Amino acid sequence: AISNLKKHLQTYHMISERMMQNYLDEFCYKLNRRYFGQKLFERLIIASIYPYWCDCG
């Protein structure tokens, strides 16, 4: 994971300390979803509509 993070950060030309948390968040997001494959689109649709059809009251 560390070497993947280093490679991910090398894609940016200028890395600022102020934006570092955003870069790390993006890396974690991509790392956690690397095995979804073809179900990624379906999971995105479900995640986008879930709060609207959930009876959370």
Backbone as a ProteinNet text record, in pm:
[ID]
protein_1_A
[PRIMARY]
AISNLKKHLQTYHMISERMMQNYLDEFCYKLNRRYFGQKLFERLIIASIYPYWCDCG
[TERTIARY]
82.4	0	87.2	198.5	285.6	343.4	389.4	446.2	338	216.4	105.9	73.6	80.7	57.7	164.7	288.8	396.5	373.7	335.8	310.1	190.5	88.8	-29.6	6.8	89.2	126.4	218.2	289	376.7	298.2	170.9	90.6	57.8	69	42.1	172.5	163.8	284.6	329.8	236	270.3	178.8	237	160.2	177.2	67.8	74.2	28.8	78.9	38.5	-109.8	-160.3	-300.7	-393.3	-350.9	-433.2	-395.9	-299.4	-251.4	-362.6	-449.7	-557.4	-649.9	-674.2	-757.8	-692.3	-560.7	-489.3	-496.2	-478.9	-484.9	-626	-725.9	-864.7	-895.8	-847.7	-870.3	-802.2	-679.8	-607.8	-681.4	-727.7	-800.4	-930.7	-998.3	-1122.2	-1095.3	-992.7	-959.7	-910.2	-832	-778.4	-889.5	-985.9	-1095.5	-1192.8	-1192.1	-1286.9	-1220.2	-1100.4	-1025.7	-1080	-1156.2	-1205.1	-1351.8	-1414.9	-1556.1	-1577.2	-1485.3	-1491.8	-1618.1	-1688.6	-1806.6	-1925.6	-1923.4	-2034.3	-2022	-1916.6	-1893.2	-2008.1	-2055.3	-2164	-2291.2	-2323.1	-2443.1	-2433.4	-2316.1	-2297.8	-2309.5	-2262.6	-2275	-2421.3	-2499.3	-2642.5	-2711.8	-2683.3	-2745.1	-2706	-2578.8	-2532.5	-2594.9	-2621.9	-2677.8	-2826.8	-2900.7	-3043.6	-3078.1	-2987	-3016.1	-3080.6	-3029.1	-3092.8	-3236.6	-3274.1	-3407.7	-3512.4	-3475.5	-3574.7	-3560.3	-3470	-3451.8	-3549.8	-3620.2	-3708.8	-3628.2	-3561.6	-3469	-3534.8	-3662.9	-3731.8	-3783.7
-118.9	0	125.7	121.4	239	272.6	171.8	199.3	247.3	195.5	244.5	390.3	426.4	564.9	656.1	614.3	694.9	717.2	613.3	624.4	715	704.4	788.7	935.9	965.7	1104.6	1161	1076	1124	1173.3	1140	1185	1333.5	1390.2	1531.9	1609.9	1726.2	1803.8	1881.8	1940	2016	1969.5	1915.7	1867.6	1967.4	2022.9	2116.6	2046.4	2093.2	2034.8	2057	2168.1	2201.5	2099.8	2044.9	1950.8	1804.8	1778.6	1642.5	1548.1	1594.5	1508.2	1468.2	1559.7	1526.6	1420	1430.1	1329.9	1192.8	1191.2	1065.3	1006.8	1092.2	1045.3	982.4	1046.5	992	856.2	844.4	717.9	608.4	638	539	497.9	594	563.6	465.4	493.9	406.4	270.2	269.1	143.8	53.1	111.2	33.2	-18.7	39	-1	-69.7	-118.2	-175.8	-310.6	-381	-513.8	-514.4	-398.5	-395.4	-434.3	-397.5	-436.7	-393.3	-488.8	-456.7	-414.9	-441.6	-403.1	-259.7	-190.3	-55.3	38.6	34.6	122.7	93.4	-34.2	-70.7	-25.7	-38.7	5.5	156.9	229.5	374.4	416.6	351	381.5	353.2	239.4	204.3	304.5	342.6	438.1	575.6	612.2	744.6	752.7	642.6	648.2	593.8	531.5	468.4	561.9	683	768.5	806.3	802.4	844.8	735.8	611.5	506.2	437.7	484.7	431	499.6	423.3	479.4	499.3	611.9	638.4	718.3	716.4	800.2	725.9
0	0	0	70.4	78	-59.1	-131.2	-263.5	-359.4	-345.8	-428.1	-395.8	-269.1	-228.8	-287.3	-282	-339.1	-488.2	-558.5	-702.1	-727.4	-645.6	-659.4	-640	-541.2	-513.8	-621	-692.2	-798.9	-919.2	-928.3	-1041.7	-1031.8	-911.4	-892.7	-906.9	-971.5	-997.2	-875	-803.9	-683.8	-571.2	-467.7	-353.6	-240.4	-193.5	-81.9	45.9	156.7	285.2	309.8	261.3	281.9	214.7	101.6	26.8	51.4	135.6	157	202.8	291.5	339.5	224.6	131.8	15.8	-70.8	-90.5	-169.1	-101	29.9	103.6	102.5	114.4	107.9	-27.9	-134.7	-268.4	-283.6	-232.8	-241	-164.8	-43.9	36.6	-32.2	-91.3	-163.2	-276.5	-355.6	-468	-420.5	-313.8	-261.3	-208.6	-141.1	-84.3	-188.9	-307.2	-411	-529.1	-511.6	-624	-669	-586.9	-623.6	-665.1	-673.4	-709.8	-854.9	-941.3	-1081.4	-1150.7	-1208.7	-1287.6	-1202.1	-1075.4	-988.7	-939.3	-979	-930	-965.5	-1090.2	-1131.4	-1052.6	-1035.2	-959.7	-815.1	-755.3	-616.8	-605.5	-707.7	-708.3	-713.7	-796.5	-806.5	-673.8	-614.8	-485.8	-378	-374.1	-273.1	-293.4	-417.6	-443.5	-409.8	-418	-388.4	-250.1	-183.2	-55.1	47.3	70.4	172.3	138.6	12.3	-25.9	-6.3	-15.1	5.8	140.4	221.9	357.1	451.6	532	632.5	759.2	769.4	879.9	990.2	1004.9	1102.5	1212.4
[MASK]
+++++++++++++++++++++++++++++++++++++++++++++++++++++++++

